[in-house]
Amino acid sequence: MPPSDTTTPAFRIKAVSAGILFLFASACAHRPDETQLPSEAEICSSLNYVVSQADSDFKEIRRNVAVDPLVNRWDTKPIFPGTECDVLDWGGGRFTYNCVWQESDQPTAKDNYESNVKLATRCLHADWRASEQPGKTGRTTLFSKSGTDTKIELRYFQERAPSTLWQTSVTIGDRITPDAR
């Protein structure tokens, strides 16, 4: 009778290799998702923290500086997931915190804008007031609060022609230019 396949060195190597592969696959399958979205409470905390930084020109949240032809720009941590955010120095003491989402189309931009407005309304204290303004291609909601110059602007709009792309954005600062497209 030939020796059993389970007693050969080749079988043992295959069995050990399969076991190691199984353990590795199991570890990866149970690893927490690194791209997990923040909770609403975390987003609200971030939003309120950024708003609190407006009076100090966002100095605490500025990261790497990059000089643009028109403004000084610092990378910064986003409030909302999936955005690119910067602190901009427009000159003359005007600093703003800005985040932009590239959207696939107008309905997606509108839906994300409306969701962000609802979320910001839940995040901000009752003394913040929202006013809406139509733009040429989208809409803007401006949040303001009595006793402070800081404003929060959420908007969606189509980029300037000839582009057909849509964006959703948030801007926070003391002097926001009302340019709803």
RANOR-V165374 format. One record per helix or strand. SS is the DSSP state (H for helix, E for strand). FROM is the first residue (numbers start at 0). TO is the last residue. If there is no record, write none. Layout:
# RANOR-V165374
ss->[SS;SS]
from->[FROM;FROM]
to->[TO;TO]
This chain:
# RANOR-V165374
ss->[H;H;H;H;H;E;E;E;E;H;E;E;E;E]
from->[4;8;39;53;58;64;71;83;93;105;127;138;150;165]
to->[6;28;51;55;60;66;74;90;102;122;133;144;157;172]
